[in-house]
Amino acid sequence: MTNETGDGANQLRRNSLGLIAVTFMVISAAAPLTGVAGAVPIAFLLGNGTGVPATFLFMTLVMLAFAAGYVAMSRHVKNAGAFYAYAARGLGGRWAGATAFTALAAYNAMQFGLIGLLGGIAAGVFGSFGINLPWWGWSLIAIALVGILGYRQVDLSAKVLIVLVALEYLIVLVVDFAILAQGGAVDAGGLSVNLFDTGAIFSGSLTAAILFCLGSFIGFEATTIYAEEARDPEKTIPRATYLSVLMIGLFFVFTTWLMIAGVGAENLLPTIGGLADPTEYFFMLADMYVGGPVPPIAGILLVSSLFAALSAFHNYIARYSYVAGREGLLPAAFGRTHDAHSSPHVGSVVQTVGALAVLAVFAGLGLDPVLNMFTWISQIGTLGVLGMMTVTSLAVIMFFRRQGGGSAIATVILPALSGLIMAALFVYIFANFGDLTGTAGGGLSWILPGLIPLAAVIGWIAAMRLEKADPAGFARMGENRA
C-alpha cells in the first residue's frame, strides 16, 4: 500500500510540514520555558551571573556560524538522517554509521532524562492542585501520550507542538514585558544592566555558563531531520534553521536581561542563592510583577514544555531509527513506515518500550527523577550532540572541498570555527562529567560519558559489516530521498 502522496511504500509523508511547523517542532526540543525556569537560574548561580545574557549572545553567534555550513550543505542533502547523512556525504559510510548510532544514543539519553524531569516537576505542580501521583506516574502518562503522537502522522505532532511552544513563549513574554513596563527593580538600577560588562562576562565560571546556554539550543540542529517531510525543503529547511537559532537566541538574551533587571544586578546572586530551589526564581518574578493566575499557569506550562521536548526528541529518534533501518545499519523492519500514517512507527514503538524500561529501573531503585535520572542521563545527550556537530562541521568542509561551490566563509571558515568550539566543549564535558553530574569519584563518572564513544564504535562496526555484505547499499548511504 502506498502513502497518500503516491511516493511508494515505506516513505515518510511528503509535503506535510511548512516553515512554521518545522521551526516550532525543533524549538520544542529546546523547551524555552524549561530553559528559562530551569537552566537560566542555575547558569546565573554556577556560571557568570550577570554575564549570562552576553553568553547567550555569544552562543547565538556560534550557532549561526555552525548553521552557515549546515544550511549550505542542506541544499545538497535531502535525507531524514540529518547528521548521519552529512557524515555519509562528507566523510564516508563508516563515519555515517558512527554518527547514526551516536544520534540514537544521544537523543535517547535526552529523552530519558527529560522523562525524569517531567515526572518530578509534574508531581510538584499538580500536587499543589491536590492531584497526587508518584513522579513515575506522570512520567508514565507522558511516555504513553508521546508514543501515540509518534506512532501517528507527523502533522498531528506538529499541531500539538506549535500550540504548546506558542504558549511557552507567551507566558514568558508576559512576565518579560511586565518587568519592562515597570522599569525593573528601580531602586537597584532597574533596566540599566550593562550586557557587555567584561568584568561580569568573565566572572565566575564562563565555561559553566556556556554549557548551560548551549543546552538551551539543543534541538535546533534537527531541522534537516524533516527534509523528507517538509514542503519545498530547499527553502523551508534553511529558513527554519536560521529562524530557530534566532528565535531561541534573541529570546534568551532578552529574557535573561529582564530576569536580571527584575531584582537588580547586585541582588541577582544573593536572591537566587537564598531560594530553597533556584528554579523558583522565574516563578518569583512572575508573582512579583504579574501575580494572579500567572505563576500557577506558568507551572502547568512548564510541564507542557517538557512534554513538547519529549515529543520532539521521540520524533528525532524514530526518524534516525527509520533511516538506519532503511539504509542497512539496523534490521530492515526499522526502515518501514506505517501503511496509514506514513510514520516511522517501528522506531517509535521501540523507543517507547525503551523509555518504559528505563523508567522502571529508576523508579524501581528509588532514584531521584531530577538529581539522578535527569542530571546523569541528559548530559550524555549533550555530549553526543556536541560530538555530532563537530563531525558535521568537518563533513561540510570535506563535502564542499570535493563538490565545489559556496563561499569560503560559509563552507570552510565558519564550519572550522564552530567545529573547534564544539570539539573543545566535548572534551571539557567528557573530562569533567563527574563534576557536572555529581558522579565524581565513582564508576558512573566514566561509564556514562563512555556510552557516546561506545555507540560511535558500534556504529562504525555496523557500517563495516554493511560494506562487506552490501557494497552497493554502502555506497548509497546518505543519498537524497526528497
C-alpha positions in Angstrom: 0.0 0.0 0.0 1.3 3.4 -0.9 1.1 6.5 1.2 -1.2 9.4 0.4 1.3 11.2 -1.8 2.0 8.3 -4.1 5.7 8.2 -3.4 5.6 4.4 -2.8 5.7 2.2 0.3 7.9 2.8 3.3 8.2 6.5 2.6 7.7 9.3 5.1 4.7 11.6 4.5 5.8 14.1 1.9 4.8 17.8 1.9 3.4 17.5 5.5 5.3 20.4 7.2 5.7 24.0 6.3 8.2 26.6 7.7 6.3 27.3 10.9 5.7 23.6 11.7 9.4 22.7 11.2 10.6 25.7 13.2 8.3 25.0 16.1 9.0 21.3 16.1 12.7 21.9 16.6 12.2 24.8 19.0 10.1 22.5 21.1 13.2 20.3 21.8 14.9 23.4 23.2 12.0 23.8 25.6 12.1 27.6 26.0 10.2 27.7 29.3 12.2 24.8 30.7 15.3 26.8 29.9 14.1 30.0 31.5 12.8 28.4 34.6 15.3 25.6 35.0 18.6 26.2 33.3 18.9 30.0 33.4 18.8 30.5 37.2 21.4 27.8 37.6 23.5 29.4 34.9 23.3 32.7 36.8 24.3 30.9 40.1 27.0 28.5 38.9 28.1 30.4 35.7 28.9 34.0 35.3 25.9 35.8 36.9 25.0 39.0 35.1 27.3 37.9 32.2 24.7 35.3 31.1 22.9 37.5 28.5 26.2 38.2 26.8 27.0 34.5 26.9 23.7 33.7 25.2 24.6 36.3 22.5 28.0 34.6 22.0 26.4 31.2 21.7 23.8 32.6 19.3 26.7 33.7 17.1 28.4 30.3 17.4 25.2 28.5 16.4 24.8 30.9 13.4 28.4 30.1 12.4 27.5 26.4 12.6 24.3 27.0 10.7 26.1 28.7 7.8 27.8 25.5 6.7 24.9 23.3 7.8 22.5 25.3 5.6 24.9 25.5 2.7 25.1 21.7 2.6 21.3 21.2 3.3 20.7 22.4 -0.3 22.6 19.3 -1.5 21.4 16.7 1.1 17.7 15.7 1.4 17.7 12.9 3.8 15.9 12.4 7.2 19.2 11.1 8.6 20.4 14.7 9.2 23.9 14.5 10.9 24.1 10.9 9.6 23.5 11.9 6.0 26.0 14.8 6.3 28.7 12.5 7.6 27.9 10.0 4.8 28.2 12.6 2.1 31.2 14.4 3.5 33.3 11.8 5.3 32.0 8.4 4.1 29.9 5.5 5.2 31.9 4.4 8.3 31.7 7.9 9.8 28.0 7.9 8.9 27.5 4.7 10.8 29.3 6.1 13.9 27.2 9.2 13.7 23.9 7.4 13.3 24.4 5.3 16.4 25.7 8.3 18.3 22.5 10.1 17.4 20.4 7.3 18.7 22.3 7.2 22.0 22.3 11.0 22.4 18.7 11.7 21.7 17.5 8.7 23.7 19.6 10.0 26.6 18.0 13.4 26.2 14.5 11.8 26.1 15.1 9.5 29.1 16.5 12.4 31.2 13.5 14.6 30.4 11.1 11.9 31.3 12.5 12.0 34.9 12.5 15.8 35.0 8.9 15.9 33.8 7.8 13.4 36.4 9.5 15.3 39.2 8.1 18.7 38.2 4.6 17.4 37.4 4.3 15.7 40.8 5.0 19.1 42.4 2.9 21.3 40.1 -0.2 19.1 40.1 0.3 18.1 43.7 -0.3 21.8 44.6 -3.7 21.5 43.0 -4.5 18.4 45.0 -3.8 15.9 42.2 -1.3 13.5 43.7 0.5 10.8 41.8 4.1 9.5 42.3 6.6 11.1 39.9 6.8 8.0 37.8 3.0 8.0 37.3 3.3 11.4 35.5 6.3 10.1 33.5 4.3 7.0 32.5 1.4 9.2 31.2 3.8 11.3 29.2 5.5 8.3 27.7 2.1 6.9 26.6 0.9 10.2 25.0 4.3 10.8 23.3 4.2 7.3 21.9 0.7 7.7 20.5 1.7 11.0 18.8 4.9 9.5 17.4 3.1 6.5 16.0 0.6 8.6 14.1 1.3 11.0 11.2 3.7 13.8 11.8 1.4 16.7 11.2 -0.6 15.7 14.3 2.6 16.1 16.4 3.3 19.4 14.7 -0.1 20.8 15.5 0.3 19.9 19.2 3.8 21.2 19.4 3.0 24.5 17.7 0.3 25.2 20.4 2.5 24.2 23.3 5.5 26.2 22.2 3.5 29.2 21.4 2.0 29.1 25.0 5.5 28.8 26.4 6.7 31.9 24.7 3.5 33.8 25.6 3.8 33.2 29.4 7.5 34.2 29.5 6.9 37.3 27.4 4.0 38.3 29.6 6.5 38.3 32.6 9.2 40.0 30.4 7.0 42.9 29.4 5.7 43.3 32.9 9.2 43.8 34.1 10.0 46.1 31.2 6.8 48.2 31.7 7.6 48.6 35.4 11.2 49.5 34.8 12.5 46.5 36.8 13.8 47.0 40.3 14.1 50.8 40.1 15.9 51.1 43.4 18.5 48.6 42.3 19.4 50.1 38.9 16.3 49.0 37.0 16.8 48.3 33.4 20.4 49.8 33.3 22.1 46.4 33.0 25.3 46.5 31.1 25.1 43.4 28.9 28.7 43.9 27.7 30.4 44.4 31.1 33.6 42.3 30.5 34.0 42.1 34.3 30.7 40.3 34.6 31.2 38.1 31.5 34.5 36.7 32.8 33.4 36.4 36.4 32.5 33.1 38.0 32.7 30.2 35.5 32.3 31.3 31.9 32.6 27.6 30.8 29.7 26.5 33.0 27.6 29.4 31.7 28.4 28.4 28.1 27.3 24.8 28.8 24.0 25.8 30.3 23.4 28.2 27.5 24.3 25.5 24.9 21.6 23.3 26.4 19.0 25.8 25.5 19.9 25.5 21.8 20.0 21.7 21.5 17.3 20.6 19.1 17.7 23.4 16.5 20.0 21.2 14.5 17.2 18.8 13.8 15.6 20.9 11.0 17.1 18.6 8.4 15.5 15.5 10.0 12.3 16.7 8.5 13.8 17.3 5.0 11.8 14.4 3.5 8.5 15.6 5.0 8.9 19.4 4.5 7.2 21.4 1.8 9.8 22.8 -0.6 12.7 21.6 1.5 15.3 23.6 -0.4 13.8 26.8 1.1 12.0 25.5 4.2 14.9 23.8 5.9 17.5 26.7 5.6 14.9 29.2 6.7 13.7 27.1 9.6 17.3 26.6 10.7 18.2 30.3 10.8 14.8 31.2 12.2 15.0 28.7 15.1 18.5 29.8 16.1 17.4 33.5 16.1 14.2 32.8 17.9 16.0 30.8 20.6 19.0 33.1 20.9 17.3 36.5 20.9 14.5 35.2 23.2 17.1 34.2 25.8 19.2 37.3 25.5 16.0 39.5 26.0 14.6 37.3 28.8 17.8 36.9 30.8 18.4 40.7 30.7 15.0 41.3 32.2 15.4 38.5 34.7 18.5 40.4 36.0 16.6 43.8 35.9 13.8 42.2 37.9 15.8 42.3 41.1 18.8 44.4 40.1 22.3 43.2 39.1 23.7 43.5 42.6 20.8 41.5 44.1 20.7 38.7 41.5 23.0 36.1 43.0 22.0 36.7 46.7 18.3 36.4 45.6 18.8 33.2 43.7 21.2 31.8 46.3 18.6 32.5 49.0 15.9 30.4 47.4 15.4 26.8 48.5 15.4 25.8 44.8 17.0 28.1 42.2 14.3 27.1 39.7 11.8 29.0 41.8 13.3 32.3 40.6 11.3 32.8 37.4 8.0 32.0 39.3 9.1 34.5 42.0 9.5 37.2 39.3 6.1 36.2 37.8 4.5 36.6 41.2 6.2 40.0 41.9 5.5 41.6 38.5 2.3 40.0 37.3 0.7 37.9 40.1 -2.8 36.5 39.9 -3.1 33.2 38.0 0.2 33.6 36.0 2.5 31.7 38.4 0.4 28.6 38.6 -0.3 28.8 34.8 3.4 29.0 34.3 3.9 25.9 36.4 1.4 23.9 34.2 3.1 25.3 31.1 6.5 24.2 32.4 5.1 20.6 32.4 3.7 21.1 28.9 7.1 22.5 27.8 8.8 19.3 28.9 6.1 17.2 27.2 6.8 19.1 24.0 10.5 18.5 24.3 9.9 14.8 24.9 7.7 14.6 21.8 10.4 16.3 19.7 13.2 14.0 20.8 10.9 11.0 20.3 10.4 12.1 16.7 14.1 12.5 16.2 14.8 9.0 17.5 12.1 7.4 15.4 13.4 9.0 12.2 17.1 8.2 12.9 15.9 4.6 13.6 14.0 4.6 10.3 16.9 5.8 8.3 19.3 3.4 9.9 16.9 0.5 9.1 16.3 1.8 5.6 20.0 2.0 4.8 21.0 -1.3 6.4 22.6 -0.3 9.7 19.7 -1.6 11.7 17.3 -4.5 10.9 15.1 -3.8 7.9 11.9 -3.6 10.0 13.0 -0.2 11.3 13.0 1.1 7.7 9.3 0.5 7.2 6.6 3.1 7.6 3.0 2.7 8.7 0.6 2.0 5.9 -1.9 4.6 7.0 0.2 7.2 8.8 3.4 7.0 6.8 5.2 7.4 10.2 8.4 5.6 11.3 6.2 3.5 13.6 8.7 0.7 14.4 11.3 3.1 15.7 8.6 4.9 17.6 7.4 1.7 19.3 10.9 0.6 20.2 11.7 4.0 21.7 8.6 3.9 23.8 9.4 0.4 25.1 13.0 1.6 25.9 11.6 4.6 27.8 9.3 2.4 29.8 12.3 0.1 30.7 14.5 3.0 31.8 11.6 4.4 33.9 11.1 1.1 35.5 14.7 0.8 36.5 15.0 4.3 38.1 11.6 4.1 39.8 12.3 0.5 41.0 15.6 1.5 42.5 14.0 4.6 44.2 16.4 7.0 42.5 15.5 10.7 42.3 13.9 11.7 39.0 15.8 15.1 38.8 19.1 14.6 40.6 19.7 11.2 39.2 17.6 10.4 36.2 17.7 13.8 34.6 21.2 15.0 35.7 23.0 11.8 35.0 21.4 10.9 31.6 20.8 14.3 29.9 24.5 15.3 29.9 25.1 12.1 27.9 22.8 13.6 25.3 24.6 17.0 25.4 27.9 15.2 24.9 26.6 13.3 21.9 25.2 16.3 20.2 28.5 18.2 20.6 30.3 15.2 19.0 27.9 15.1 16.1 28.1 18.8 15.5 31.9 18.6 15.5 31.8 15.7 12.9 29.2 17.6 10.8 31.4 20.7 10.7 34.2 18.6 9.3 31.8 16.9 6.9 30.7 20.2 5.5 34.3 21.3 4.8 35.2 18.0 3.1 32.0 17.9 1.1 32.5 21.3 -0.5 36.2 20.6 -1.0 35.2 17.8 -3.4 31.9 19.3 -4.6 33.0 22.9 -5.1 30.6 25.9 -4.8 29.7 28.0 -1.9 31.7 30.8 -0.3 34.8 30.1 1.6 33.3 31.8 4.6 30.2 29.6 4.7 31.9 26.3 3.7 35.3 26.5 5.4 35.9 29.3 7.8 32.7 29.3 9.8 32.4 25.4 9.9 36.0 25.2 11.1 35.5 27.8 13.8 32.2 26.3 15.1 33.7 22.8 14.9 36.7 23.7 17.0 34.4 25.3 19.6 32.2 22.2 19.7 35.2 19.9 20.0 36.6 21.9 22.9 33.2 21.7 24.7 33.0 18.0 24.0 36.4 17.4 25.6 35.5 19.6 28.6 32.2 17.8 29.3 33.8 14.4 28.9 36.7 15.2 31.2 34.5 16.9 33.8 31.4 14.7 33.5 31.6 13.6 37.2 31.7 17.2 38.5 28.9 18.3 36.2 26.6 15.4 37.2 27.5 14.8 40.8 29.1 11.4 40.0 32.7 12.3 40.6 34.8 9.6 42.2 32.6 6.8 41.1 32.4 4.5 38.1 29.5 6.4 36.6 31.7 9.4 36.0 33.4 7.5 33.1 30.9 4.8 32.3 28.1 7.3 31.4 30.1 9.6 29.1 31.8 6.5 27.7 28.5 5.4 26.2 28.9 8.0 23.4 32.2 6.8 22.0 30.9 3.2 22.6 27.9 4.0 20.4 30.2 5.5 17.8 32.4 2.4 17.7 29.3 0.1 17.4 28.0 2.3 14.5 31.4 2.2 12.8 31.4 -1.7 13.0 27.8 -1.8 11.7 28.9 0.3 8.7 31.9 -2.0 8.1 29.6 -5.0 8.1 27.3 -3.3 5.6 30.2 -2.5 3.4 31.1 -6.2 3.2 27.6 -7.6 2.9 26.1 -5.0 0.6 28.7 -2.8 -1.1 26.1 -1.1 -3.3 24.0 -0.3 -0.3 27.0 1.1 1.5 27.8 3.3 -1.5 24.2 4.7 -1.4 24.4 5.8 2.3 23.1 9.3 2.8 21.7 9.7 -0.7 18.9 12.1 -1.4 15.4 10.9 -0.7 13.4 14.0 -1.1 
